[in-house]
Amino acid sequence: MENYVHPAAIREADGVDVEFGNNDDVADLIARSRYTRDYPDESWDEIPRRAKTRRRNRVKQWLNRAAVERMTPERLAEQDPQGEVRSWLEAMLQLIRTGR
């Protein structure tokens, strides 16, 4: 889901300027970027795997709250030109309406 969050929403939420494609691990890219910003004299590659995982998980939570709050229909359409997310939401709405 993180790949559908528009880079502008991410930038507005935290000042992180990140570019990514459909298959990139957005949480990893942002965790790396934040770490480099906050600890310029240390290497991301040298911190323990468990620490990286914790950082990625925190970024996922943040993305799905703070960054998603800054999404607009226009930003979603730009990130999801095929309308996949919209179709998922419509399917969920239909399930809710029919009680299934």
Residue, then its C-alpha position, 0 to 999 in steps of 0.5 A: m500500500e505504501n507505493y500508492v502514497h504520493p511523494a508530495a504527501i510524504r514530503e509534506a508530512d516529514g520533509v522526506d524527499v523520496e522517489f520510488g517505483n511500483n516495486d520499491d520498498v517505500a518504507d525501507l527507502i524512507a527509513r534509510s533516508r531518515y537515518t542518513r538525515d539523523y545520523p550523517d556520520e553513521s552507515w545504514d548498512e552497519i546497523p543491526r537487521r533488527a534495528k532496521t526492521r523496527r525503523r521500517n515498521r515505524v515508517k509503515q505506521w507513519l506512512n499509513r497515518a501522517a502521509v495518508e492524511r495528506m493524500t487527495p483524490e488527485r494524488l491518488a489518481e496520479q499514483d494509481p492511474q489504473g484505479e486499483v485502490r479505488s476498485w478495492l475501496e468500491a468492492m469493500l463498500q459493496l461488501i459492507r452494503t450487502g452485509r457479506 
